[in-house]
Amino acid sequence: MSTEDEDGGTPAVETVRVWDPVVRLFHWSLVVAFTVAYLSSEEDSALHVYAGYVVLALIVVRLIWGVVGSRHARFGDFVRPPGEVFAYLRGLASGRPRHYLGHNPAGGWMVIALLVSLFAVTLSGVMLDTAEGGALAAAGSGSVAVIATAHADDGEYGEYGERGEGDEGGEEFWEEVHEASANVTLFLVFLHIAGVIVSSLLHRENLIRAMVTGRKPRA
């Protein structure tokens, strides 16, 4: 339903709150943290490392909120069966996609793909950081990541603490995983942005503004 403005001009479209503050804060914090991590990746700086830990923390928060959060924040609301995803994509290709108040089926699976790829990036980054005696190791955490790295590397430290060949091999493995998963994530980000633009045009709604205000047109 729509209402006329005070001047009797164009009707104002009725909006409804869709995205809660946690979802919006997560989204824009993730944008900033990933951007900082990506832009500082060539500098081998502490900023890159800590930005990665922020991304990992945000992923954990989103996973929890995807179970206990508000209606449209929950995975059960937007993770749809493959048949529904393909039906939406066919509608998108024809220029007449079905409208969803929350994430559409394709967007829902994009959320999952981004979370998985970002987790691969951050996990491999943590393994690299601990192997190199970085921030996590310096904190003396004694975490499972340190133990897992030692077993994965299958290398032993010599009398003076030098790393063995196995340790270097394990570090090289995690470095390759880190780089590959970062590139996959960047590709998914561009695909996500393209999807947002296309959906905004076809549905005549500003999805970027909706992620700021939390509100979308009801229809």
C-alpha positions as CSV (number, residue, x, y, z in Angstrom):
1,M,0.0,0.0,0.0
2,S,1.2,3.6,-0.7
3,T,0.2,7.0,0.5
4,E,0.2,10.4,-1.1
5,D,2.7,13.1,0.1
6,E,1.5,16.3,1.6
7,D,1.5,18.2,-1.7
8,G,-0.7,15.5,-3.3
9,G,2.2,14.5,-5.6
10,T,3.8,11.2,-6.2
11,P,2.6,8.5,-3.8
12,A,5.2,7.6,-1.1
13,V,6.0,3.9,-1.3
14,E,5.4,2.1,2.0
15,T,8.5,0.5,3.4
16,V,9.1,-2.2,6.0
17,R,12.1,-2.9,8.2
18,V,13.9,-5.9,6.9
19,W,17.6,-5.7,8.1
20,D,18.2,-5.4,11.8
21,P,21.1,-3.4,13.2
22,V,23.3,-6.5,13.7
23,V,23.0,-7.5,10.0
24,R,23.8,-4.0,8.8
25,L,26.7,-3.5,11.2
26,F,28.1,-6.9,10.2
27,H,27.8,-6.1,6.5
28,W,29.6,-2.7,6.5
29,S,32.2,-3.8,9.1
30,L,33.0,-6.8,6.9
31,V,33.3,-4.5,3.8
32,V,35.8,-2.3,5.7
33,A,37.8,-5.1,7.3
34,F,38.1,-7.1,4.0
35,T,39.1,-4.0,2.1
36,V,41.8,-3.1,4.6
37,A,43.1,-6.6,4.7
38,Y,43.2,-6.9,0.9
39,L,44.8,-3.5,0.4
40,S,47.5,-4.2,3.0
41,S,48.2,-7.8,1.8
42,E,51.4,-6.8,-0.1
43,E,52.9,-4.9,2.8
44,D,53.2,-7.9,5.2
45,S,52.0,-5.6,8.0
46,A,50.4,-6.1,11.3
47,L,47.4,-4.2,9.9
48,H,46.8,-7.0,7.4
49,V,46.9,-9.6,10.1
50,Y,44.6,-7.9,12.6
51,A,42.1,-7.0,9.8
52,G,42.0,-10.7,9.0
53,Y,41.2,-11.5,12.7
54,V,38.4,-9.0,12.6
55,V,37.0,-10.7,9.5
56,L,37.1,-14.0,11.3
57,A,35.4,-12.6,14.4
58,L,32.6,-11.1,12.2
59,I,32.1,-14.5,10.5
60,V,31.5,-16.1,13.9
61,V,29.0,-13.4,14.8
62,R,27.1,-13.8,11.6
63,L,27.0,-17.6,12.0
64,I,25.5,-17.2,15.4
65,W,23.1,-14.5,14.3
66,G,22.0,-16.6,11.3
67,V,20.5,-19.0,13.9
68,V,19.2,-16.8,16.7
69,G,18.8,-13.4,14.9
70,S,15.7,-11.7,13.4
71,R,13.5,-13.3,10.8
72,H,15.3,-12.2,7.6
73,A,18.8,-12.6,9.2
74,R,18.3,-16.3,9.8
75,F,19.7,-18.8,7.3
76,G,16.4,-20.6,7.2
77,D,14.8,-17.6,5.7
78,F,17.1,-17.2,2.6
79,V,18.9,-20.5,2.0
80,R,16.5,-22.0,-0.6
81,P,16.5,-25.3,-2.5
82,P,18.4,-25.4,-5.8
83,G,15.2,-25.6,-7.8
84,E,14.0,-22.3,-6.3
85,V,17.4,-20.7,-7.0
86,F,17.3,-21.8,-10.7
87,A,13.7,-20.5,-11.0
88,Y,14.8,-17.2,-9.7
89,L,17.7,-17.0,-12.1
90,R,15.4,-17.8,-15.0
91,G,13.2,-15.0,-13.9
92,L,16.2,-12.7,-13.6
93,A,17.3,-13.6,-17.2
94,S,13.8,-12.9,-18.5
95,G,13.7,-9.5,-16.7
96,R,10.8,-10.6,-14.4
97,P,12.3,-12.1,-11.3
98,R,10.1,-12.9,-8.3
99,H,10.4,-10.3,-5.5
100,Y,11.6,-11.4,-2.1
101,L,11.5,-9.1,0.9
102,G,14.7,-10.5,2.4
103,H,17.6,-12.1,0.4
104,N,16.5,-13.7,-2.9
105,P,17.5,-17.3,-3.4
106,A,20.6,-16.4,-5.5
107,G,21.6,-13.8,-3.0
108,G,21.1,-16.2,-0.1
109,W,23.5,-18.7,-1.6
110,M,26.0,-15.9,-2.4
111,V,26.0,-15.1,1.3
112,I,26.9,-18.7,2.1
113,A,29.6,-18.8,-0.6
114,L,31.1,-15.6,0.7
115,L,31.1,-16.8,4.3
116,V,32.8,-20.1,3.2
117,S,35.5,-18.4,1.1
118,L,36.2,-15.8,3.8
119,F,36.5,-18.5,6.3
120,A,39.1,-20.3,4.1
121,V,41.0,-17.0,3.7
122,T,41.1,-16.3,7.4
123,L,41.8,-19.9,8.5
124,S,44.7,-20.1,6.2
125,G,45.8,-16.7,7.4
126,V,45.7,-17.8,11.0
127,M,47.8,-20.9,10.2
128,L,50.4,-18.7,8.4
129,D,50.5,-16.2,11.3
130,T,51.0,-18.9,13.9
131,A,53.6,-20.7,11.8
132,E,55.5,-17.5,11.5
133,G,55.2,-16.7,15.2
134,G,52.9,-13.8,14.5
135,A,50.2,-12.1,16.6
136,L,48.4,-15.2,17.8
137,A,51.5,-17.0,18.8
138,A,52.9,-13.9,20.4
139,A,49.9,-13.7,22.6
140,G,50.8,-17.1,24.0
141,S,47.4,-18.5,23.2
142,G,48.5,-22.1,22.9
143,S,45.6,-22.5,20.5
144,V,44.5,-25.5,18.5
145,A,45.8,-23.7,15.4
146,V,49.4,-23.9,16.7
147,I,49.1,-27.6,17.4
148,A,47.4,-28.2,14.0
149,T,50.1,-26.3,12.2
150,A,52.8,-28.4,14.0
151,H,51.1,-31.7,12.9
152,A,50.4,-30.5,9.4
153,D,53.9,-29.3,8.9
154,D,55.4,-32.5,10.4
155,G,58.6,-30.6,10.9
156,E,60.7,-30.4,14.0
157,Y,62.7,-27.5,15.4
158,G,66.3,-28.0,15.8
159,E,68.5,-27.4,18.8
160,Y,68.6,-23.6,18.1
161,G,64.9,-23.4,17.0
162,E,65.3,-23.5,13.2
163,R,62.4,-24.8,11.3
164,G,62.7,-28.0,9.4
165,E,61.8,-28.7,5.8
166,G,58.4,-30.0,6.7
167,D,57.6,-26.7,8.4
168,E,58.5,-24.7,5.4
169,G,56.4,-27.0,3.2
170,G,53.4,-26.6,5.4
171,E,53.8,-22.8,5.4
172,E,54.0,-22.8,1.6
173,F,50.8,-24.9,1.5
174,W,48.8,-22.5,3.7
175,E,50.2,-19.5,1.7
176,E,48.9,-21.0,-1.5
177,V,45.5,-21.7,0.1
178,H,45.4,-18.1,1.4
179,E,46.2,-16.6,-1.9
180,A,43.8,-18.8,-3.9
181,S,40.9,-18.3,-1.5
182,A,41.5,-14.6,-1.4
183,N,41.2,-14.5,-5.2
184,V,38.0,-16.5,-5.1
185,T,36.6,-14.2,-2.5
186,L,37.4,-11.2,-4.6
187,F,35.6,-12.8,-7.6
188,L,32.6,-13.5,-5.5
189,V,32.6,-9.9,-4.2
190,F,32.4,-8.5,-7.8
191,L,29.7,-11.1,-8.6
192,H,27.8,-10.0,-5.6
193,I,28.0,-6.3,-6.5
194,A,26.8,-7.1,-10.0
195,G,23.9,-9.0,-8.6
196,V,23.0,-6.2,-6.3
197,I,23.0,-3.7,-9.2
198,V,20.9,-5.9,-11.5
199,S,18.4,-6.8,-8.8
200,S,18.1,-3.1,-7.8
201,L,17.3,-2.1,-11.4
202,L,14.8,-5.0,-12.0
203,H,13.0,-4.7,-8.7
204,R,13.2,-0.9,-8.7
205,E,14.6,-0.8,-5.2
206,N,17.9,0.5,-3.8
207,L,19.5,-2.5,-2.1
208,I,22.5,-0.5,-1.0
209,R,20.4,2.1,0.7
210,A,18.3,-0.7,2.3
211,M,21.4,-2.1,3.9
212,V,22.0,1.3,5.4
213,T,18.5,2.1,6.6
214,G,17.3,-1.4,7.1
215,R,14.1,-0.7,5.2
216,K,12.8,-1.9,1.8
217,P,9.7,-1.3,-0.2
218,R,6.9,-3.8,0.8
219,A,6.2,-4.7,-2.8
